[in-house]
Amino acid sequence: MFGINFFFLKSLLAKEYNERTEDALNDILVTADEFIAQNLLSEGQAMQQTMWNDTMTEAILLADEMSPYQKQEIAKILSNYEREHTIAARTWLFTYPNDMCYGSDGTVCAIGESPAAQFFPEYNDSAMGKTLRGKGIATTVCTNNGRAALWQDFPTPERNGALVVELNEEALLEPVRAAIEESEDFLEVWDGSGHILSVLGAIDGTLPERQTLTGQTGWIYSIRQSSDTSGISAEYVIRMIGFWIILFAVIGMTVVPVISGWIYRPIGTLSRAVLKEPDKGNELDLVRTVYEDTVKEKRNLADKVSEMAPFVRERLYGGLLRGREYDAEYLRERLAFLESPFRMEYVFRVIMAAPENRDEPTAEEKMSSLYRYFGSGRSDDGTICREGFLTDDYILVIIMGCPKTVSVSAVKKEENRLTESLLEAYAGEKTKAKLIVSHGGSYVGIENLNYSYADAREELNYRIYNKTDSDCADRCDDSIRLRSVRVAKAAAEGDVESAKTMLGGYISDVSDPDEGMMFVDTLMGELLANGVKSDDMEKLNVCYHRMERQDTETGAEQIRRILEEAGMFAIQILSDGRQKNQNKYVIRAKEYLQEHYSDRTLSQDAVAQNLGINSAYLSRLFKEYNDTSFVNYLNGCRVSESMKMLSESSVSVEEIGFRCGFNSVQNYTRVFKKINGMTPGAYRKQMTEADPA
């Protein structure tokens, strides 16, 4: 009976001891994880404050307008950040509007080609990311092959920029290391993909793991003890029973607390390391101070963004006018964030004004004055709003926008009033100086601004070249002729969607039979110029004669229907005539790419310009005839040529990448692996093993 009780007591004590030991080890892991997560959140707040520096904010919000001096200042700011923060090994600034990366060493390159790209899944398949969230802050921890970085976005609703810091794991984990070494335990820290980030403590690593924890950062903590404590010896139990009988009270008051203290000593050591630092005082006080500073900086940032909003809006409008495509949801959020008076679904038209003589001494001063007075505002009833900007060559561009419920006559009335005001303000009372004003068509949707801008720009150039005055009738005739030509040209080139969009904008502006007849007459001339047979003109002639018979007072809607019928017919026969040859551009583009693939500056715009067509049109043709994008096809050509060189020559991988048109070995490796599923080096090794000779 005594033996049974003895072994039962021994087993019970050993089990309880092991359970308490495992709980203690788990507490160490939890405390270490909380310390690291809090430290990284504090670092994220410091990174955010760095981005609120005036130079950094301007670089992020006005990325396309950075001067060489500003780029030098950014490098200094990033370098100072590394000196002040021991856990920062290397630092980079991302500016998303121009897809550029700026390093602390002064380097400037595309984000995808920068060293920082290795930490992001979109550029490197083996990279992983985990977002940490605290009070008023969210920061992302990125890891790749045992290296870690911290990524902090610029704190605005849209994606403008980010600060990336490669972490010095040794400095980050130093307080944890001190606690672990004092407790004589052994701690391994792994990233989420199974690569070791750091090893803390010095001990034989063959001992079994006692506890493992996946932390808030996605890192895995594995702890081992300095000795094997899997059980309690029989001698220890006998001695414990003997003293238990004699010194029960003493044991209860002294031995148990001593054992408990020995078990939990590592936790106390780590807690002291977390809560106290010699130079900084209490860690919680430091976090509180940083948070208070953050609140203040947020107010300053809001003021800064409000000041810059008009300039950023100008850049957005400029991109739309040039035909740049934006994601619809992103564009909607951006308009709201920048407090634009426009809405996505408004009807838009562009007005342009330029001095007839740009060499006139007072031209710059007068155009600046026009911009101040007419650059923004609303119609008297508040339904039509306008925004404008002044170009480098003294051309005032005004964008008018209004809900679709506003009548065409009201828009034209406001346009005429604004035109007369511009002419009167420019000329003044004692000068004969002239201002030339042109107008674009009305288009639904802000994404179609480029069509109205192209109308106005073409009309302005035409009227400047022909020295026409600002008479409304002459201006209307010129505009109709130019618009008809543009519709026919787009249809003849196969860009049917653009032709239809332009036609819809022009029709909404026409309310007079004479204007409609001029429109159809010009379309007929363009059909003949493109070699359309006379029997194909019959339906268009029917539309032309129907237009002649319309009542000028009551037939506005019917005139528009006839114009639409005539325009759609002209677009159809022009596009059908070119449909069979439409893919010639794709064939010529492919030939050009296969010949010039090694040119590292080669771009879609350059190829389109060489072919004499629009870049967006070339992009659509590529997807239609090849079921792939221009960039993917170009990368395929480059990789295909590099595969021949890898298997047939001993030239280095880096040199082959450069010869085949890639800007960096990292970009070459990423694209090669995406296409072939392996790196260039692995491919060369595979080919060498397959053909030893």
PyMOL commands that set and color helices and strands:
alter all, ss='L'
color gray80, all
select helices_A, chain A and resi 2-51+54-61+63-65+68-84+96-98+111-113+115-119+169-172+174-183+234-246+248-275+283-321+328-337+363-374+408-427+446-466+472-492+496-509+513-529+534-548+556-579+584-596+604-611+615-626+630-648+653-659+665-676+680-690
alter helices_A, ss='H'
color red, helices_A
select strands_A, chain A and resi 88-95+100-103+108-110+128-134+137-144+147-153+161-167+186-190+196-200+211-214+220-224+276-277+281-282+347-355+376-378+385-390+396-402+435-439+443-444
alter strands_A, ss='S'
color yellow, strands_A
deselect
rebuild
show_as cartoon
